[in-house]
Amino acid sequence: MRKIRPLQGRRIVSLSLNLPGPAALLRCKAMGARCVKVEPPQGDPMQHYRDEAYAEMHQGIRVLTVDLKQPTGQLRLQRELSQADVLLTSFRPSALVKLGLDWKRLHKAYPQLCQVAIVGAAGERAEEPGHDLTYQAEHDLVTGLELPASLFADMGGALMASEAVLQALLQRERKGQGVFMEVALADAAAWLALPRRWGLTQPTGAVGGAHAGYRVYACKDGRVAVAALEPHFAAALCQAAGVQASDVRSMLAPATQRAMAAFFLTQTRRQLERLAVSRDIPLHTLPKS
């Protein structure tokens, strides 16, 4: 299949460190953009957290080491910006002002340049300290004492930032000049949390554990994630498990969950994988936690 590369021929300069900005830049590269990342002399903290993650995110990205606190570094950045279509940042607004990279000055110097600014929270909260964990917690995505399985706000923010790059360039075509767009990680967390706010993933929700066909169960030698939500999948699961449940209401009954749990404890992962193929049941087996 031929790939669509809507950013072919566009040039993006990024000053963003850690995860959201580099992940967004990687998405832009996949859409055909020529990407340059400007790093401070001390490098990107991600390289110290997990070197292989840094390496994967920067494949095909030209990385420059520039000290923006020095006049020579500022000149180097200006040369890059003079050829760029989009500047991607992830500083607090006050830090951009100190570096002379606030939108008012950028737009005056480079009228055709767009800026996508990744911040923690939108508007007046942009100066507040925060991280992925705090934004997830704010939107009820941290449900116990364990950390979330992934950095959802950061990665969701990266997708929103790459989307904002496309929006900014489309708007530039209409307006004839560069535009500024702000992407907040807290907003990304809020977007990802909508199913929970709607009640879908709450314990009483169909995909939050209440439906016997949409749960994680223990099996004989591990675990199984079952996603037999639609009636035909649920019917196939019930038939395979020997469980009497004829409709959605019965699939929400605690007795049905108990019967399903008892059935899965008699099955090995291999047996369940064969069952999934033979009965067309959506499930995935996992090792013991």
Steps between C-alpha positions, in 0.01 A plus 500: 500500500631844404565715805347847517765750609318831554810670646724418205723800433423668834775574749447480874741623766446370852637623831296245696663254737388190694205316344205694354696727265740237363212254457303766310805573284531131420136497387567803280798326343278200424272745314791611283636806682870584514567521871772676695529481876701755696635371831687682779864406573388266779281306258150362538412346840330213313841379390588449866166341595497244220755520223320259267179705523695813409662320206168377362335840526788670320542268202537720194487821708791741459614594852696820563666597826443871558538717809209742471634704792795608287488749208660246265231249593226753435646574156510129419135463596406805293657340194292189557179696558549704184456175302231341718126467457424407861673546835409243765562600864425360845620778731289696743391832347730697734801296384419575136490872583843480662638327190340757270280230348157619607246510219491881468871523424509181294212609280659839441833346403358209298148585374460166319613286793241307701552405863353202683560545873460197725416603857391313810162669538324757288470875540573645842612160629785472248754610763393234751744211556366161400571174324318214332414342835342813646292563187378141499416527869309824438271316259443184706737279300703402809272258679721345766850515644663353189628722220304499173614246242620770260562873471160563351492879539845536342428270208150639452652847506752393236218394270316826564819695427557324167134568418556865594791518254264397221234746618751784522627445147145479361412822677815666366389417147169673567636803686825544309708521817620286787271409789549407865344191657519375857471134599447416869589161644218543753258532208642181349435320829147643508435372147628152583295501820166567326393131502558498876309825552214356293495201735605245236818397681373544854459172694127507421562563130483236228870542414602574858446149635124463532457296179607137546626486142729801535741431784840364593476158664753265655554179306687179585845633411452875462233752414262562214363832374157432354321757282181315405282809527275476193207255535634248247842494668340473844280213380801314360687549829206381710453194281870411525499549878171321557353811661131580476472866399261605228513880493691808611322509833613150587856583390496776764394263776764421767408130474607500134836650593552233763414224252739645243775530759455136597515388136820691423676349800463161333668614178864550404614787283557265207152354533349847506696612196370198307150573625522859378580383148246219483211699652591848365530655847707819554744421779869530575690293752762642737755357742436513873538851638 
